[in-house]
Amino acid sequence: MLEPSLNLLMPTVWFPLEVLKTSTAELANVIPMVKTSIAGIRNIGQLCAANKNGLLLPHTTTDQELQHLRNSLPNQVVVQRIEERLCALGNCIACNDYVALAHTDLDKATEEIIADVLGVEVFRQTIAGNILVGSYCAFSNRGGLVHPHTSIQDLDELSTLIQVPLVAETVNRGSEGIAAGMTVNDWTAFCGSDTTATELSVIESVFKLREAQPSAIVDETRKSLIDNYV
C-alpha cells in the first residue's frame, strides 16, 4: 500500500486577500498548512518542489523564509535552497514520493540534488512538447493528469517512467495549465472553481480519490503541525 505523499504548502493558485482567510480555514480542516512566501512572492507553487522527503527552494529564497520553513516542517523533511538559474522550480520539476520529471535544461548538479533531497529517480522529459513539466502535469503516488495534447505514445512512456496511470485532460474548464489549476496528494485534490463536473470526475478517477484515506503516520504529522499553530 502506498503511503500518501505529504503536501504541506499552499497550492500553486494563490488567493485574493479578501478570500484568503475563508479559503485557508476551509483547507486547514483537511490538510496541514504553512503560510509563507518565497522571495517575497505568494505564488509559491511555481517556485518550489516538494514531496514527503524534502522541499526544494530557489536561490532567491530569503534567509528568513528558509528558516521559517525549516522551523514549521517536520524534522524528517529536508529543506534546501538550490543555486539554479531556472529558479521557478515548481514549473521545472514535477514529482511524487518516488519519481521526478525535470526540465531538460536543469544543471546536472541540480538533478543530483533533486534525487538526493527528494529521494527520487529523476528523468529529464517534456510533456506534449513543453519543457515546463511542472506546469503541465500533476501526479501523486496513485495517478496523474497531463497536458491534454499528450500523445498516446508519450502517455505510455510517461506512465512507465512514473509507474502510475496517467490521463490527458484539462482543468478549470479547458485550461491546459494543469498545475496552475489544481493541487493533489494521495487522498485529496483541490481544483479551480471553474473546473467542470466532467473534469472533476476524471480527476477523482485517475487519482483514485474515492478509495484513498490518509495513513496513521500522516494523521500524526497533521496533528503535530496543527498543534504548532494553536
C-alpha positions in Angstrom: 0.0 0.0 0.0 1.4 3.4 -1.0 1.9 5.9 1.8 0.3 9.3 1.0 2.7 12.0 0.0 2.9 14.9 2.4 1.8 18.1 0.7 2.4 20.8 3.3 2.4 24.1 1.5 -0.2 26.2 -0.2 -1.1 25.2 -3.7 0.1 26.9 -6.9 -3.0 29.0 -7.2 -2.9 32.0 -4.8 -6.0 33.6 -3.3 -7.0 37.3 -3.4 -6.7 38.9 0.0 -10.4 39.2 0.5 -11.0 35.4 0.3 -7.7 34.3 1.8 -8.9 33.8 5.4 -12.0 31.8 4.3 -10.1 29.6 1.9 -7.3 29.0 4.5 -9.9 28.0 7.1 -11.5 25.5 4.7 -8.3 23.9 3.6 -6.9 23.7 7.2 -9.6 21.3 8.1 -8.3 18.9 5.5 -4.6 19.3 5.1 -1.8 20.8 7.3 -0.9 24.3 6.1 2.1 26.6 6.4 1.7 30.2 5.4 4.8 31.6 3.7 6.2 33.5 0.8 9.2 32.6 -1.4 11.5 35.5 -2.4 8.6 37.7 -1.2 6.2 36.2 -3.8 2.9 34.5 -2.9 2.8 32.2 -6.0 4.8 29.6 -4.1 3.7 26.6 -6.1 5.6 27.9 -9.1 8.8 28.4 -7.1 9.3 25.2 -5.1 9.1 21.4 -5.5 8.4 19.0 -2.6 7.3 15.6 -1.5 7.3 13.7 1.8 11.1 13.6 1.9 12.1 17.2 1.1 11.4 20.7 -0.1 13.5 22.4 -2.8 13.6 26.2 -2.8 15.2 28.7 -5.3 18.3 30.7 -4.6 16.1 33.8 -4.3 14.5 32.5 -1.1 15.4 34.8 1.8 17.2 33.5 4.9 14.1 34.4 7.0 11.8 32.4 4.7 14.2 29.5 4.7 14.4 29.4 8.5 10.6 29.8 8.8 10.0 26.8 6.7 12.6 24.7 8.5 11.0 25.6 11.8 7.5 24.8 10.5 8.0 21.4 8.8 8.8 18.1 10.5 12.5 17.3 11.1 12.5 14.5 8.6 11.6 16.9 5.7 14.8 18.2 4.3 14.5 21.9 3.3 17.2 23.0 0.8 17.9 26.1 -1.2 19.3 25.4 -4.7 21.7 27.6 -6.7 19.9 27.1 -10.1 19.5 29.7 -12.7 16.0 28.3 -13.6 14.6 29.5 -10.3 10.9 28.7 -10.9 11.4 25.2 -9.6 7.7 24.3 -9.4 7.4 24.9 -13.2 10.6 22.9 -13.9 10.0 19.9 -11.6 7.1 17.5 -11.1 7.3 14.8 -8.6 5.7 12.3 -6.2 7.5 10.4 -3.5 9.4 8.1 -5.9 9.9 9.8 -9.3 10.6 13.3 -10.6 10.3 14.7 -14.1 12.7 17.6 -14.7 13.2 20.4 -17.2 15.7 19.3 -19.8 18.0 22.3 -19.2 18.4 22.0 -15.4 22.1 21.8 -14.3 23.5 18.4 -13.6 24.2 19.4 -10.0 20.5 20.4 -9.6 19.5 17.0 -10.9 21.6 15.3 -8.3 20.2 17.5 -5.5 16.7 16.6 -6.6 17.5 12.9 -6.4 19.2 13.3 -3.0 16.8 15.7 -1.2 13.5 14.3 -2.6 14.7 10.7 -2.6 13.5 10.1 -6.2 14.6 8.9 -9.6 15.0 11.9 -11.9 14.0 11.8 -15.6 14.5 14.8 -17.9 11.3 15.0 -20.0 9.0 17.2 -21.9 5.2 17.0 -21.9 3.3 17.5 -25.2 6.5 19.3 -26.4 6.5 21.6 -23.3 9.8 21.8 -21.3 8.0 23.2 -18.3 7.0 19.8 -17.0 5.9 21.1 -13.6 3.3 23.4 -15.2 1.7 20.8 -17.5 1.2 17.8 -15.2 0.3 16.8 -11.7 0.8 13.4 -10.3 0.7 11.6 -6.9 1.7 8.1 -5.9 -1.6 6.8 -7.3 -2.2 8.6 -10.6 -1.6 11.6 -12.7 -3.0 14.3 -15.1 -1.0 15.6 -18.0 -1.4 18.2 -20.8 -4.5 17.3 -23.0 -2.4 17.2 -26.2 -0.1 14.5 -24.9 0.0 11.7 -27.4 -0.9 8.1 -26.5 2.7 7.1 -27.1 4.0 9.7 -24.7 1.3 8.8 -22.2 2.5 5.2 -22.2 6.2 6.3 -21.9 5.5 8.7 -19.0 3.3 6.2 -17.2 6.0 3.6 -17.5 8.6 6.0 -16.0 6.3 7.2 -13.2 4.7 3.8 -12.6 1.2 5.3 -12.1 -1.8 5.6 -14.5 -2.0 8.9 -16.4 -4.8 10.7 -18.3 -4.5 13.6 -20.7 -7.1 16.1 -19.5 -7.8 19.8 -18.7 -8.8 21.6 -15.5 -10.7 24.9 -15.0 -13.0 24.4 -17.9 -10.4 23.6 -20.6 -7.2 25.0 -19.2 -4.0 23.2 -20.3 -2.1 24.5 -17.3 -2.7 21.6 -15.0 -0.5 22.6 -12.1 -1.9 26.1 -12.0 -5.4 24.8 -11.7 -5.1 22.1 -9.1 -3.0 20.6 -6.3 -3.2 16.9 -5.3 -1.8 14.4 -2.9 -2.7 10.7 -2.3 -6.1 11.3 -0.6 -7.4 14.7 -1.8 -7.3 17.3 -4.5 -8.2 21.0 -4.8 -9.2 22.4 -8.1 -10.0 25.8 -9.5 -13.7 26.9 -9.2 -14.2 26.8 -13.0 -13.4 23.0 -13.1 -16.3 21.2 -14.7 -18.1 18.1 -13.4 -16.5 16.1 -16.2 -13.0 17.2 -15.3 -13.7 16.6 -11.6 -14.9 13.1 -12.4 -11.7 12.3 -14.4 -9.6 13.7 -11.6 -11.3 11.6 -8.9 -10.9 8.5 -11.1 -7.3 8.8 -12.1 -6.1 9.8 -8.7 -8.3 7.1 -7.0 -9.5 9.7 -4.5 -12.7 7.9 -3.6 -10.8 4.9 -2.2 -7.9 6.9 -0.6 -7.5 7.6 3.1 -4.6 9.3 4.9 -2.3 6.9 6.8 -1.9 7.0 10.6 1.6 8.4 10.0 0.2 11.4 8.1 -2.6 11.8 10.6 0.0 12.2 13.4 2.1 14.6 11.3 -1.1 16.7 10.6 -1.8 16.8 14.3 1.7 17.9 15.3 1.7 20.7 12.7 -1.7 22.0 13.7 -0.6 21.9 17.4 2.3 24.2 16.5 -0.2 26.9 15.5 -2.6 26.6 18.4 
